[in-house]
Amino acid sequence: MASLSSSSSSTMQQNPDGFAQIDLFSPSKINLFLRIVRRREDGYHDLASLFHVIDLGDEMSFAKSSSETKDTLVCEDASIPLDESNLVIKALNLFRAKTGIKQYFWVELKKTVPSGAGLGGGSGNAATALYAANKLCGDVATEEELLEWSGDIGSDISVFFSTGAAYCTGRGEIVEDVEPPLPLTTKMCLVKPSIGLSTPTIFKALDLDKRSKAEPLDLLKSLNADGCTYENAINDLERPAFSKLPELGELKDKLIDATKEDGAVVFMSGSGSTIVLLGTDTVPKFAMEDDDLFKSKARLISRKKGEWFVPSNV
């Protein structure tokens, strides 16, 4: 795999079969706030959330395939499914269905983002696959079309077709670009235990009567005016997640205690189980010594329309 350049959104070269190969960074995201608005008649939930793309990400390489029957997905991580249950393959199937193009693809995925983390790593992979397939086929679709289509296979995929900061409603598929409410240089640390819960389990445990009463647009205004605070970094899924997994709530409390002097704001991203420390990228000593915890510093990132995301330089 070619190394990724921080000065452009992709690199292009020839793969061993002679096809043009495109290498892309596949980012993840955090939710700076997450309000659950209502339970819908179809059993899903409408939400209102400020998503922000971050530079913890995977590396992906794409090329056209000579196969006329299937895509090929390669990944050294044995825990990653390589069949049609993977969102990457679903995205490529969606691209063909929407465009009528019969082209199949070869994809190499190098994972860094942990799964079941509330970081949308798989959704980022799917969005990157849609973007790459479209590039390899001559930009037959607009980014607006890719965004619209992506909602067919996952609620979190659409945010990666924003410019980085997005106010999302509906199931998450309705995306409104907003100016980043925080400096992209804001320090951040991510801590994730190996334990976790499925998103459906967390939503099943959600008590709608115990949600925050804060208006989502007021939270967005507060973020822009005051930065990230404990008053606006609200996640309605924390209470059900911690009720089902008390160890996760205990980890958050320990991280709060360990970062008080740093002025960090500590909250869970999405449906968990990643805890975000916003305002510091120093891993607390107890967490550094715990091999069971995934730890990574991160930064917020954005992109220009027509380009793809690249990691920050820190």
C-alpha positions, 0 to 999 in steps of 0.5 A, spaced: 500 500 500 502 506 498 503 511 503 498 516 504 500 524 503 497 529 508 497 534 502 492 531 498 486 527 499 489 521 495 494 518 491 494 514 485 498 508 482 498 502 478 496 495 482 499 489 481 494 487 475 495 494 472 489 497 474 489 504 477 489 504 484 487 509 489 489 510 496 485 514 501 484 515 508 478 513 512 476 517 518 472 516 524 467 521 527 465 523 534 458 526 537 459 532 540 452 532 543 447 526 541 440 528 543 434 522 542 428 526 539 423 520 539 421 513 538 419 512 531 413 508 529 418 503 525 422 502 531 427 506 530 429 513 533 430 520 530 436 524 533 439 530 533 446 530 533 453 534 532 457 529 528 465 531 527 469 527 523 476 526 526 483 523 524 483 517 527 482 512 521 484 506 517 487 506 510 484 503 504 486 502 497 481 501 491 482 499 484 477 496 479 477 488 478 477 484 472 472 480 476 465 480 473 461 477 479 464 479 485 468 484 489 474 482 493 476 485 500 482 484 503 484 485 510 489 482 515 484 483 521 481 476 522 475 479 526 473 483 520 468 480 515 470 480 508 463 478 505 457 482 504 455 483 511 461 488 511 459 495 509 464 496 504 461 491 500 454 493 501 457 500 499 459 497 492 453 494 491 449 500 492 454 504 487 452 499 482 445 499 483 444 506 483 449 508 477 447 501 473 455 501 472 457 493 472 464 494 475 467 490 481 472 492 485 479 490 489 479 493 496 485 493 501 483 495 508 488 496 514 484 497 520 486 502 526 479 504 528 476 499 533 469 496 532 463 497 537 466 504 539 461 509 537 466 512 532 463 510 526 469 506 523 465 501 519 461 507 516 467 511 514 469 505 510 463 505 507 463 512 505 470 512 503 468 506 498 463 510 495 467 516 494 473 511 491 468 507 486 465 514 484 472 516 482 475 510 479 469 510 474 469 517 472 465 521 477 459 519 475 455 521 481 455 528 485 457 528 492 450 530 494 447 523 490 453 519 494 450 522 501 443 521 499 444 514 497 448 512 503 442 513 508 440 506 504 445 502 508 447 506 514 445 512 518 452 514 520 455 513 513 452 520 510 456 524 515 462 523 512 460 526 505 459 533 510 465 537 510 467 535 517 462 538 522 455 536 521 448 537 524 445 531 523 437 529 524 432 523 522 436 517 523 442 521 522 442 521 514 439 528 514 446 532 514 447 539 514 454 542 514 456 547 519 462 551 521 466 547 526 464 549 532 471 548 535 478 549 533 481 543 529 487 544 533 483 542 539 486 536 543 483 530 544 484 523 547 480 517 546 479 511 551 475 505 549 475 498 553 475 492 550 468 491 553 462 493 549 454 493 547 450 492 541 447 499 539 440 495 539 441 493 546 443 500 548 436 503 545 432 498 548 434 500 554 433 507 553 428 510 558 425 516 554 422 519 560 430 520 562 432 524 556 435 530 557 430 536 556 435 540 552 434 543 545 439 541 540 439 547 537 441 551 543 446 546 544 449 547 537 449 555 539 452 553 546 458 549 542 459 555 538 459 560 543 462 557 549 466 551 546 465 544 549 462 544 556 459 539 560 452 543 559 452 542 552 456 535 551 450 531 552 449 524 550 442 521 551 445 514 550 450 514 556 445 513 561 442 506 558 449 504 556 452 505 563 446 501 566 447 495 562 455 496 562 456 499 569 464 498 568 463 503 562 460 509 567 466 507 572 471 508 567 468 515 565 468 517 572 475 515 573 477 519 567 474 525 569 477 525 576 484 524 572 483 530 567 480 535 572 487 539 572 487 539 564 480 542 564 478 536 559 470 535 558 469 527 558 463 524 555 461 518 551 461 518 543 455 515 540 452 508 542 459 507 546 464 504 548 469 510 546 470 515 552 472 522 549 477 526 553 476 533 549 481 538 551 487 534 552 491 528 548 495 526 554 493 519 556 491 518 564 497 514 567 492 509 570 489 508 563 496 508 560 498 502 564 491 498 562 493 494 556 485 492 556 484 499 554 485 502 547 488 509 547 489 514 541 490 522 541 486 525 535 484 531 532 478 534 529 478 534 521 475 537 515 475 537 508 473 541 501 468 539 497 471 535 491 477 532 496 477 527 501 479 527 508 486 527 510 489 526 517 492 532 521 499 533 522 499 532 529 
